[in-house]
Amino acid sequence: MNDRFVYVDFGAVRIQHYLTRTPSLRGHRTASDALARATARSTIARVVGDLAEVNEEAGEADGVISLRFPHPTDRAPAKQVHEVQDLVLRHLRSALPGAEFHSVWGTGDSYLFVYAHRLQPRIRRGEVRHDLPPTAEFPLAAPCRMCHVDPAAGVERFPDGPLAVCPDCSQRNVGRGESAADDLTPEGRLRTALGVGAAPKTFTELAALGSAASGRNQLATVAVDGNAFGVFFAALAEGSGQDPELTSLKSSVSAALARATRTALEEAALELAPTQEHERLCVVPHVVGGDDVLVSLPADQAWHFTLTFLQRFGVRVRSATEPVLARLTQVHGTAPEPPTASAGVVFAHASHPLHLSVESAAQRLREAKQAFGGRQSSVQWLDVTADGPDAPPHAPLPLSLLREGDRSTATARALSRLAELPASHRARLAEGLREGGPMIAAMVADRVGHLPTVRPFLPSLDPPDRPPSSGVELGAALGLARWWPCG
């Protein structure tokens, strides 16, 4: 019996940037809806017919397709691989004219082994089949007036008047996109899981779900990605080749990790005050797949959401990976640490272009992961409205400094007390810090009676230059406090 399979994977390249390249929330929703429908397992099964089957060994992730077919015993599989790729890529290009895709394939007796030892190395080396949007036939064609990425191909009516748009934006204009109501899209799945009403139709309405004190015109973009998942799966793939028990575990762990992402998202969204107050979705998920998440939500809800998500995700991942790690330790004497996740958070006005917030959040996420080498859960942030898009970054912070289990840490409680100060007082502290450093800021705080609140963020004088007791410098603390939950 032939137990070897040929695995063929497809992925949307830079999917976050593609989905968010248009300024309107409706345009994003339409593209997200089209991506979900085009990559649905039932749809792909119809597209490939008898040539291949959906790979049930792979977890579900937005914009990702995994197929397989038995390895032929009498011929090389390359021809059948190319036929499968032709069918799927042609289908994806029709549904998503402006997206980029790639496909990679490999052979083996399990997807986990093939993914770790064949597919991932080929992706890193660029040994993939690329499928790019068509280039402009006329080099001087006007750019699309909606996304400003591809050349315009025609003129269509929009609420503000006619615009010359590219084929991709044309489909976004006429496609589904008002409510994302079904269970195919990330937004539809989340809404169904929570049992709440639809999210607002525009970014302005989404920002308005914030508290009155927030100004109700600011949004946060939160990008999350896993740490050390590659290390974990590589160890599992290596160990499963020698241990039947690990072989049986590997079939369930991918699905469990995908559920960890979705469950953590549901729990973090459900805990937010606007969700409970308005009984409607106040988090708009742009991408949810594997260990990758991108959302928008009212700015004053961002820190509670982010810290809750990271903490709940970590708990569920530890639970899902515990049997594997225990078995690896038992058989091999060593095992990697459980994977975690890190986050990049960007605050900006609701009118700020979404694609710029997404790019900035991705950069903040990279800074958070690099600061700790991906060894622990961490966060980094930027406030575009208060500090500008090019502000020098603060030092990323570990999740353990801000939240332990389901409880706030001493640092988090000190930040809450700082956030309770009037905004004008925090502005005076920031001015004193800029003009004369921590000691001048301390004098300002003492003069208005807030020195005890500020002291945890000031360097100790005994011994000299000792870091603040909170672990957060005052400048960073004032930036955090702008959107930190009080109490």
C-alpha positions, 0 to 999 in steps of 0.5 A: 500500500502506498502511504505517501502523498503529494501535498500542494499548498496555496497562500495569499501573499501579504494578505493583510495589506491586500485586504486593507488596501482600500480606505473603506470598511466596506471595501475590506469586508467585500474582499474578505468575503471574496477571499473566504468564499474562494478558499472555502474547502467546499469550493476548492473541492469542486474546483480540483475535482478528482485531481486532489482532495482537501488536506484535512491534516492541515489546520484552517487559516484565512487565505490558505489552501492545502490539498493532497493526492496519493503519490503516483507509483508509475510516474513523477507527480510534477504534471499532476501538481501543475494541473492542480496549481493551474486550476486553483490559481485560475480560480483565485485570480478570477475571485481576487484580481489584485491579490498575489498568490504562491504555491509550493508542493512536496511529498511524504507520508505526513503533512507535518513532516512535509511542511517542516522539511519540504514546504517551509524550506522551499518557501524560505528559498523562494522555490515557489510558483508565483501568481501575480496580478496582470501588469498594465497593458498601457504604461501611462494608465491612470492609477486606481482612485480607490486603492492607488495600487493598480491601474484604473480599468474603468469608471464606476459610481460611488457614493461620492461620485464616479471614480476610475478604479482597477478591476479589484476595487470594481469587484469590491464596489459591487460585491458583498460587503455591508455586514459580513453576516455568514460564518465564512468570514472572520467577522461573520464567525466571530459575530456568530460565536458571540451571539451579538449584532453586526459590527458598524458599517464604517470606521467612524461608527466603529470608533464611536463605540468607545467611551465618551472620554476617548473622543469617540474618533480614535481606532486601534489596529492590533496585529498578533503573531505566534512565537516559536511555532516553527520550533515546536512543529519542527520538534514534533515532526522530528519526534513523530518519525520515531514515536507512534504516540507522537504520530497519533498526537500530531493529527490533533494538535494543529486543529487545537492550536487553530481553535486556540486562536479563535477561542482567545479572540472570542473571549477577548472580544466578549469581555470588552465593555462596548460588546456587553453594553451595545450587544454588538460586535465592536472588534472587526477582525481582518485576518484570523488564521493559524496564529495570525490575527489582525483586528480594528477596534475603538482605541480605548478598548485596545489594551484590554483586548490585546492583553486578554487575547495574549494571556488566553491564547497562551493558556490554551496553547499550553494546554494543547501542546502539553501532551506533545511536550511531555512526550518529547521530554519523556522520549528525548529528554528535552522539549521546546518551550510552549509557543506564545504570541506577541502583538503590535498596537497602533492608535490613530484617528478613524480617518487614518488610512487603514493600510498605513496602520496595518503596516505600522502595526506589523512593524511594531509586532516585529519590534516586539518579537525581536526584543525578546527573540520570540521567547516570550509574549510581548507587546509594542505600540505607537500612537500616531495621533499623539506622537506622529507616525515617525516617533522613536519607539519605546522599548517593547514590554513583556506580557508578564510585566502587565498581566499574570494569569487573569490578574493585573500586575503591580505595573498594570495597576500603577498604569491605571492610577496614572491613567486616572490623572487628568489628561492636562496633568499628564501633558504637563508631565510629558512636557517636563520630561521633554524639557528636563528629564525625569527629575523635572517631571518629578518636580512637576508631579510633586507640585500638583500632588501626583508624585506618588502616582508618578514615582513607580515610573521614575528611576531610583536614586538609591542606588543611582540610576536604578530602573523604575520599580514598575519596569516602565520608564515615565515616557513610555508610561505616559504613552501607555496611559493615554489609552490604558483602562482606569481602575 
